């Protein structure tokens, strides 16, 4: 009986080791897909966990240095943190990688139009970038039209700001309608948003 038990152990033991090894290696290895980290970064950013979001976008960029969405998303987090220099670098890198994607132009235009720090505001640049984003999206993206309106307001062209904000309001999502309407009220009062 003792020899039967020993034989059984030698038959089962390698299978147990293979199973344990595969479980351990699966748990230790991180995903190798940049999209995974980009999506997790977005989720962390939406929860206000900005440092974790930046870490996720860093990992996505490490995996795929040509992944423009990760640069755009990291730039948004930097903008939200008030780290405008870093945001500008990321938006410019996203544009460099994919000059046909309007997102980078829009994000950079929004920063130049609405930065809380007046040092970074530039209405002319914002208008040029906003127009480019709208052209690339065939003038169909309400959020890009909203950005263009903010850019015109920053450039003190309030007639165009009102015009484009009214167009944006025609198709902007319900969750953003109130804020967009508030901006329109600013532009009608001949004020940029945010005010100087």
Phi and psi in degrees as GROMACS dihedral restraints (atoms count N, CA, C in turn):
[ dihedral_restraints ]
;  ai    aj    ak    al  type     phi  dphi    fc
    3     4     5     6     1   -62.0    20    10
    4     5     6     7     1   -42.7    20    10
    6     7     8     9     1   -69.2    20    10
    7     8     9    10     1   -33.0    20    10
    9    10    11    12     1   -65.6    20    10
   10    11    12    13     1   -40.0    20    10
   12    13    14    15     1   -65.6    20    10
   13    14    15    16     1   -40.9    20    10
   15    16    17    18     1   -64.0    20    10
   16    17    18    19     1   -44.2    20    10
   18    19    20    21     1   -62.2    20    10
   19    20    21    22     1   -42.4    20    10
   21    22    23    24     1   -62.4    20    10
   22    23    24    25     1   -42.3    20    10
   24    25    26    27     1   -62.0    20    10
   25    26    27    28     1   -43.1    20    10
   27    28    29    30     1   -68.0    20    10
   28    29    30    31     1   -24.0    20    10
   30    31    32    33     1   -80.8    20    10
   31    32    33    34     1   -41.8    20    10
   33    34    35    36     1   -80.7    20    10
   34    35    36    37     1   -37.5    20    10
   36    37    38    39     1   -55.0    20    10
   37    38    39    40     1   -47.4    20    10
   39    40    41    42     1   -60.8    20    10
   40    41    42    43     1   -36.3    20    10
   42    43    44    45     1   -65.5    20    10
   43    44    45    46     1   -41.9    20    10
   45    46    47    48     1   -62.5    20    10
   46    47    48    49     1   -43.8    20    10
   48    49    50    51     1   -63.5    20    10
   49    50    51    52     1   -42.2    20    10
   51    52    53    54     1   -61.7    20    10
   52    53    54    55     1   -44.6    20    10
   54    55    56    57     1   -62.0    20    10
   55    56    57    58     1   -48.2    20    10
   57    58    59    60     1   -63.3    20    10
   58    59    60    61     1   -41.7    20    10
   60    61    62    63     1   -62.5    20    10
   61    62    63    64     1   -42.6    20    10
   63    64    65    66     1   -66.8    20    10
   64    65    66    67     1   -36.5    20    10
   66    67    68    69     1   -66.2    20    10
   67    68    69    70     1   -44.6    20    10
   69    70    71    72     1   -65.4    20    10
   70    71    72    73     1   -43.0    20    10
   72    73    74    75     1   -70.7    20    10
   73    74    75    76     1   -31.1    20    10
   75    76    77    78     1   -67.0    20    10
   76    77    78    79     1   -40.6    20    10
   78    79    80    81     1   -72.0    20    10
   79    80    81    82     1   -30.9    20    10
   81    82    83    84     1   -79.9    20    10
   82    83    84    85     1   -29.9    20    10
   84    85    86    87     1   -82.5    20    10
   85    86    87    88     1   133.3    20    10
   87    88    89    90     1   -89.1    20    10
   88    89    90    91     1   156.2    20    10
   90    91    92    93     1   -58.7    20    10
   91    92    93    94     1   147.8    20    10
   93    94    95    96     1  -107.4    20    10
   94    95    96    97     1    17.6    20    10
   96    97    98    99     1  -105.8    20    10
   97    98    99   100     1   119.4    20    10
   99   100   101   102     1   -59.6    20    10
  100   101   102   103     1   -32.7    20    10
  102   103   104   105     1   -63.3    20    10
  103   104   105   106     1   -36.1    20    10
  105   106   107   108     1   -57.2    20    10
  106   107   108   109     1   -51.0    20    10
  108   109   110   111     1   -68.8    20    10
  109   110   111   112     1   -36.5    20    10
  111   112   113   114     1   -61.6    20    10
  112   113   114   115     1   -47.1    20    10
  114   115   116   117     1   -65.3    20    10
  115   116   117   118     1   -39.5    20    10
  117   118   119   120     1   -66.9    20    10
  118   119   120   121     1   -36.0    20    10
  120   121   122   123     1   -63.0    20    10
  121   122   123   124     1   -41.2    20    10
  123   124   125   126     1   -60.7    20    10
  124   125   126   127     1   -46.7    20    10
  126   127   128   129     1   -61.5    20    10
  127   128   129   130     1   -43.5    20    10
  129   130   131   132     1   -65.5    20    10
  130   131   132   133     1   -38.2    20    10
  132   133   134   135     1   -63.7    20    10
  133   134   135   136     1   -40.6    20    10
  135   136   137   138     1   -66.3    20    10
  136   137   138   139     1   -25.4    20    10
  138   139   140   141     1   -87.7    20    10
  139   140   141   142     1     0.3    20    10
  141   142   143   144     1    80.7    20    10
  142   143   144   145     1    11.0    20    10
  144   145   146   147     1   -91.3    20    10
  145   146   147   148     1    71.9    20    10
  147   148   149   150     1   -65.8    20    10
  148   149   150   151     1   -41.4    20    10
  150   151   152   153     1   -65.6    20    10
  151   152   153   154     1   -40.0    20    10
  153   154   155   156     1   -66.3    20    10
  154   155   156   157     1   -39.0    20    10
  156   157   158   159     1   -60.6    20    10
  157   158   159   160     1   -45.8    20    10
  159   160   161   162     1   -60.9    20    10
  160   161   162   163     1   -41.5    20    10
  162   163   164   165     1   -60.2    20    10
  163   164   165   166     1   -41.2    20    10
  165   166   167   168     1   -65.3    20    10
  166   167   168   169     1   -44.2    20    10
  168   169   170   171     1   -65.4    20    10
  169   170   171   172     1   -37.3    20    10
  171   172   173   174     1   -57.5    20    10
  172   173   174   175     1   -44.7    20    10
  174   175   176   177     1   -65.5    20    10
  175   176   177   178     1   -40.9    20    10
  177   178   179   180     1   -61.1    20    10
  178   179   180   181     1   -41.5    20    10
  180   181   182   183     1   -70.0    20    10
  181   182   183   184     1   -36.1    20    10
  183   184   185   186     1   -61.4    20    10
  184   185   186   187     1   -41.9    20    10
  186   187   188   189     1   -70.0    20    10
  187   188   189   190     1   -42.3    20    10
  189   190   191   192     1  -137.4    20    10
  190   191   192   193     1    91.4    20    10
  192   193   194   195     1   -63.2    20    10
  193   194   195   196     1   -10.5    20    10
  195   196   197   198     1  -102.7    20    10
  196   197   198   199     1    16.7    20    10
  198   199   200   201     1   -89.3    20    10
  199   200   201   202     1    91.8    20    10
  201   202   203   204     1   -62.4    20    10
  202   203   204   205     1   -31.8    20    10
  204   205   206   207     1   -62.1    20    10
  205   206   207   208     1   -37.7    20    10
  207   208   209   210     1   -65.6    20    10
  208   209   210   211     1   -38.2    20    10
  210   211   212   213     1   -65.0    20    10
  211   212   213   214     1   -45.2    20    10
  213   214   215   216     1   -58.9    20    10
  214   215   216   217     1   -47.1    20    10
  216   217   218   219     1   -68.3    20    10
  217   218   219   220     1   -39.0    20    10
  219   220   221   222     1   -65.8    20    10
  220   221   222   223     1   -37.6    20    10
  222   223   224   225     1   -61.5    20    10
  223   224   225   226     1   -38.1    20    10
  225   226   227   228     1   -62.5    20    10
  226   227   228   229     1   -43.1    20    10
  228   229   230   231     1   -65.3    20    10
  229   230   231   232     1   -43.2    20    10
  231   232   233   234     1   -59.8    20    10
  232   233   234   235     1   -39.8    20    10
  234   235   236   237     1   -63.1    20    10
  235   236   237   238     1   -44.6    20    10
  237   238   239   240     1   -62.2    20    10
  238   239   240   241     1   -32.2    20    10
  240   241   242   243     1   -81.7    20    10
  241   242   243   244     1    -6.0    20    10
  243   244   245   246     1    81.4    20    10
  244   245   246   247     1    12.8    20    10
  246   247   248   249     1   -92.8    20    10
  247   248   249   250     1    71.0    20    10
  249   250   251   252     1   -65.7    20    10
  250   251   252   253     1   -36.8    20    10
  252   253   254   255     1   -58.0    20    10
  253   254   255   256     1   -45.8    20    10
  255   256   257   258     1   -68.2    20    10
  256   257   258   259     1   -38.3    20    10
  258   259   260   261     1   -62.1    20    10
  259   260   261   262     1   -45.6    20    10
  261   262   263   264     1   -59.7    20    10
  262   263   264   265     1   -44.4    20    10
  264   265   266   267     1   -59.1    20    10
  265   266   267   268     1   -43.7    20    10
  267   268   269   270     1   -66.7    20    10
  268   269   270   271     1   -42.8    20    10
  270   271   272   273     1   -64.6    20    10
  271   272   273   274     1   -40.2    20    10
  273   274   275   276     1   -64.9    20    10
  274   275   276   277     1   -37.9    20    10
  276   277   278   279     1   -66.6    20    10
  277   278   279   280     1   -40.2    20    10
  279   280   281   282     1   -61.3    20    10
  280   281   282   283     1   -41.8    20    10
  282   283   284   285     1   -65.8    20    10
  283   284   285   286     1   -41.1    20    10
  285   286   287   288     1   -61.2    20    10
  286   287   288   289     1   -42.1    20    10
  288   289   290   291     1   -70.1    20    10
  289   290   291   292     1   -42.8    20    10
  291   292   293   294     1  -138.8    20    10
  292   293   294   295     1    85.9    20    10
  294   295   296   297     1   -73.1    20    10
  295   296   297   298     1    -6.0    20    10
  297   298   299   300     1   -96.5    20    10
  298   299   300   301     1    -3.5    20    10
  300   301   302   303     1   -93.2    20    10
  301   302   303   304     1   118.6    20    10
  303   304   305   306     1   -70.2    20    10
  304   305   306   307     1   -14.8    20    10
  306   307   308   309     1   -59.7    20    10
  307   308   309   310     1   -44.8    20    10
  309   310   311   312     1   -63.0    20    10
  310   311   312   313     1   -42.9    20    10
  312   313   314   315     1   -62.3    20    10
  313   314   315   316     1   -43.5    20    10
  315   316   317   318     1   -63.5    20    10
  316   317   318   319     1   -45.8    20    10
  318   319   320   321     1   -62.4    20    10
  319   320   321   322     1   -41.1    20    10
  321   322   323   324     1   -69.4    20    10
  322   323   324   325     1   -39.3    20    10
  324   325   326   327     1   -61.6    20    10
  325   326   327   328     1   -43.3    20    10
  327   328   329   330     1   -61.7    20    10
  328   329   330   331     1   -43.1    20    10
  330   331   332   333     1   -60.6    20    10
  331   332   333   334     1   -49.6    20    10
  333   334   335   336     1   -64.8    20    10
  334   335   336   337     1   -27.6    20    10
  336   337   338   339     1   -84.7    20    10
  337   338   339   340     1   -32.0    20    10
  339   340   341   342     1  -127.3    20    10
  340   341   342   343     1     7.0    20    10
  342   343   344   345     1   -53.1    20    10
  343   344   345   346     1   137.1    20    10
  345   346   347   348     1   -65.9    20    10
  346   347   348   349     1   -30.0    20    10
  348   349   350   351     1   -88.4    20    10
  349   350   351   352     1   116.1    20    10
  351   352   353   354     1   -58.5    20    10
  352   353   354   355     1   -22.9    20    10
  354   355   356   357     1   -59.2    20    10
  355   356   357   358     1   -30.8    20    10
  357   358   359   360     1   -94.4    20    10
  358   359   360   361     1    -5.4    20    10
  360   361   362   363     1   -77.4    20    10
  361   362   363   364     1   137.7    20    10
  363   364   365   366     1  -154.8    20    10
  364   365   366   367     1    97.4    20    10
  366   367   368   369     1   -60.2    20    10
  367   368   369   370     1   -42.2    20    10
  369   370   371   372     1   -63.3    20    10
  370   371   372   373     1   -48.4    20    10
  372   373   374   375     1   -61.2    20    10
  373   374   375   376     1   -40.8    20    10
  375   376   377   378     1   -61.4    20    10
  376   377   378   379     1   -42.9    20    10
  378   379   380   381     1   -63.1    20    10
  379   380   381   382     1   -47.8    20    10
  381   382   383   384     1   -58.9    20    10
  382   383   384   385     1   -45.4    20    10
  384   385   386   387     1   -68.7    20    10
  385   386   387   388     1   -38.6    20    10
  387   388   389   390     1   -63.9    20    10
  388   389   390   391     1   -41.3    20    10
  390   391   392   393     1   -62.5    20    10
  391   392   393   394     1   -43.7    20    10
  393   394   395   396     1   -60.6    20    10
  394   395   396   397     1   -43.8    20    10
  396   397   398   399     1   -61.9    20    10
  397   398   399   400     1   -42.1    20    10
  399   400   401   402     1   -68.1    20    10
  400   401   402   403     1   -39.0    20    10
  402   403   404   405     1   -62.6    20    10
  403   404   405   406     1   -45.6    20    10
  405   406   407   408     1   -65.6    20    10
  406   407   408   409     1   -26.5    20    10
  408   409   410   411     1   -98.6    20    10
  409   410   411   412     1    13.0    20    10
  411   412   413   414     1    55.1    20    10
  412   413   414   415     1    35.1    20    10
  414   415   416   417     1    58.9    20    10
  415   416   417   418     1    30.7    20    10
  417   418   419   420     1  -113.7    20    10
  418   419   420   421     1    -1.2    20    10
  420   421   422   423     1  -101.2    20    10
  421   422   423   424     1   113.1    20    10
  423   424   425   426     1   -61.8    20    10
  424   425   426   427     1   -36.1    20    10
  426   427   428   429     1   -67.1    20    10
  427   428   429   430     1   -34.8    20    10
  429   430   431   432     1   -71.2    20    10
  430   431   432   433     1   -35.8    20    10
  432   433   434   435     1   -65.3    20    10
  433   434   435   436     1   -38.6    20    10
  435   436   437   438     1   -60.5    20    10
  436   437   438   439     1   -43.6    20    10
  438   439   440   441     1   -63.2    20    10
  439   440   441   442     1   -43.8    20    10
  441   442   443   444     1   -61.0    20    10
  442   443   444   445     1   -40.0    20    10
  444   445   446   447     1   -61.7    20    10
  445   446   447   448     1   -44.5    20    10
  447   448   449   450     1   -62.7    20    10
  448   449   450   451     1   -36.6    20    10
  450   451   452   453     1   -65.4    20    10
  451   452   453   454     1   -46.0    20    10
  453   454   455   456     1   -61.6    20    10
  454   455   456   457     1   -40.2    20    10
  456   457   458   459     1   -62.9    20    10
  457   458   459   460     1   -41.7    20    10
  459   460   461   462     1   -63.8    20    10
  460   461   462   463     1   -31.3    20    10
  462   463   464   465     1   -85.0    20    10
  463   464   465   466     1     6.3    20    10
  465   466   467   468     1    65.4    20    10
  466   467   468   469     1    24.0    20    10
  468   469   470   471     1  -101.8    20    10
  469   470   471   472     1    78.8    20    10
  471   472   473   474     1   -74.0    20    10
  472   473   474   475     1   -25.0    20    10
  474   475   476   477     1   -63.2    20    10
  475   476   477   478     1   -47.0    20    10
  477   478   479   480     1   -69.0    20    10
  478   479   480   481     1   -33.3    20    10
  480   481   482   483     1   -60.4    20    10
  481   482   483   484     1   -46.6    20    10
  483   484   485   486     1   -63.9    20    10
  484   485   486   487     1   -44.9    20    10
  486   487   488   489     1   -56.5    20    10
  487   488   489   490     1   -49.5    20    10
  489   490   491   492     1   -76.6    20    10
  490   491   492   493     1   -29.3    20    10
  492   493   494   495     1   -69.6    20    10
  493   494   495   496     1   -38.0    20    10
  495   496   497   498     1   -63.1    20    10
  496   497   498   499     1   -40.4    20    10
  498   499   500   501     1   -64.8    20    10
  499   500   501   502     1   -41.0    20    10
  501   502   503   504     1   -61.7    20    10
  502   503   504   505     1   -42.2    20    10
  504   505   506   507     1   -63.9    20    10
  505   506   507   508     1   -23.0    20    10
  507   508   509   510     1   -65.7    20    10
  508   509   510   511     1   -27.4    20    10
  510   511   512   513     1  -135.4    20    10
  511   512   513   514     1     9.7    20    10
  513   514   515   516     1   -73.3    20    10
  514   515   516   517     1   150.8    20    10
  516   517   518   519     1   -63.9    20    10
  517   518   519   520     1   152.0    20    10
  519   520   521   522     1   -56.8    20    10
  520   521   522   523     1   -37.8    20    10
  522   523   524   525     1   -65.7    20    10
  523   524   525   526     1   -19.9    20    10
  525   526   527   528     1  -110.9    20    10
  526   527   528   529     1     0.1    20    10
  528   529   530   531     1   -64.3    20    10
  529   530   531   532     1   -44.1    20    10
  531   532   533   534     1   -61.6    20    10
  532   533   534   535     1   -46.8    20    10
  534   535   536   537     1   -64.4    20    10
  535   536   537   538     1   -40.2    20    10
  537   538   539   540     1   -64.1    20    10
  538   539   540   541     1   -37.9    20    10
  540   541   542   543     1   -65.6    20    10
  541   542   543   544     1   -39.5    20    10
  543   544   545   546     1   -61.2    20    10
  544   545   546   547     1   -41.5    20    10
  546   547   548   549     1   -63.3    20    10
  547   548   549   550     1   -41.7    20    10
  549   550   551   552     1   -58.3    20    10
  550   551   552   553     1   -41.2    20    10
  552   553   554   555     1   -61.8    20    10
  553   554   555   556     1   -38.5    20    10
  555   556   557   558     1   -61.2    20    10
  556   557   558   559     1   -48.1    20    10
  558   559   560   561     1   -65.1    20    10
  559   560   561   562     1   -38.2    20    10
  561   562   563   564     1   -65.3    20    10
  562   563   564   565     1   -27.8    20    10
  564   565   566   567     1   -87.3    20    10
  565   566   567   568     1     7.0    20    10
  567   568   569   570     1    63.2    20    10
  568   569   570   571     1    44.7    20    10
  570   571   572   573     1  -128.1    20    10
  571   572   573   574     1   140.9    20    10
  573   574   575   576     1   -76.5    20    10
  574   575   576   577     1   168.2    20    10
  576   577   578   579     1  -125.7    20    10
  577   578   579   580     1   126.3    20    10
  579   580   581   582     1   -71.1    20    10
  580   581   582   583     1   162.3    20    10
  582   583   584   585     1   -64.5    20    10
  583   584   585   586     1   155.7    20    10
